[in-house]
Amino acid sequence: METQKLNKKSLLASLAFIVLCIAPNTKTLAQETIKGFILDISSSEPLWNATIKNIRTQQQAQTQKDGAFTLSGRVNDYFEVYATGYIKDTIFYYENSIRRIYLNRDERIMNIDEVLVKRLTDNRLAQEIAKAQNAGKVTDASQEKGGLRISPSRIFGRSARQARSNLTLLLLEQNNRKVDRIFTSNLIASITDLSPDDIALFRELYRPSLSFVEKASPEDLKAYISDSYSKFKKRNN
């Protein structure tokens, strides 16, 4: 009889442990309503009747006249976005990151600044990096001379200079996004008492390097945030 009671208690304890382990994952993967806007990347004008589709569920929605859309999804979902006359793009949804989605009409190398680069989706960012890397190369192939030779037009050409300038901004933005997927607002809020506005500033001022984030353990990252938080408070006193 005692053995049966012990077995029953052990079973209940095991079930309770399993529930505790599963609960956070259930919350993370919870379905939610995602709202945002689809806009033209150059003019910021809203795109009416653009389509956004959840690739996992195949559900889709069209934008209203103000570019607004509403669609169900969850963190880590991918969304396909397209509109007539614009380049189809793919969005990765993480930490409520979808607010405004910008589509590009032109395939040419763009004159990218810090504001514009932040509008690019991850997929479009990767495409622009590939284009800038190709356009910024300073060598070209020559069958007549054999092998590779330096091309003056590629070194000094306007498009090549623009591409190399773009590449610097594009790679920086790509690295920052990789860091921010780990150096999240939720993580910072769990360790500090910063307001949402202060967290945004804190992330910009104390964003760690990509190499550190990729190697750091959860404890290392928490220690880094705590140390940076102390510096942040001193800076603002």
Secondary structure, 3 states (H helix, E strand, C coil): CHHHHHHHHHHHHHHHHHHHHHHHHHHHCCCEEEEEEEEECCCCCECCCCEEEECCCCCEEECCCCCEEEEEECCCCEEEEECCCCCCEEEECCCCCCCEEEECCCCCCCCCCHHHHHHCCHHHHHHHHHHHHHHCCCEEECCCCCCEEECHHHHHCHHHHHHHHHHHHHHHHHHHHHHHCCCCHHHHHHHCCCCHHHHHHHHHHHCCCHHHHHHCCHHHHHHHHHHHHHHHHHHHC
